[in-house]
């Protein structure tokens, strides 16, 4: 007995809505108020052929690193940055606060000294492996520990005397919410 060959199936097009969906009014997202859209400020930036930001007051060093970022690009106050020969940030100053970094023998940030801004003092970075992400930091008698997941991603932050804060991420890996214990 001969088998019949399956017939080709023709898919019919799915009808598209004829009226535009309005944010906040789409029933798929919970009806009125389920999703809202707000108008924001559109800012346009220019870039040179080397893909560096262009603008008045911007300064770059001979390696193309930003050394002066004007207030308009830096959240309202000018930001100045210096670098080690390894391209790591050596210091940053903004609004009367200066953070200066020291490197360890593996050229990772070893410590950060802050002057100004009310949190003056030194913060030490501690590593548990060859990577450049610190496992925990120490500032005076308080400490902060980074808790990693199976894939090496940050899953929680534990602070001395404050408990644990879970970092809840979306499928892209972006932190979208936190939960404290």
Buried (B, 14 or more C-beta within 10 A) or exposed (E): EEEEEEEEEEEEEEEEEEEEEEEBEEEEBEEEEEBEEEEEEEEEEEEEEEEBEEEEEBEBEEEEBBBBBBEEBBEEEBBBBBBBEEEEBBBBBBBEBBBBBBBEEEEBBBBBBBBEEEEEEEBBBEBEEEEEEBBBBBBEEEBBBBBEEEEEEBBBBBBEEEEBBBBEBEEEEEEEEEEEE
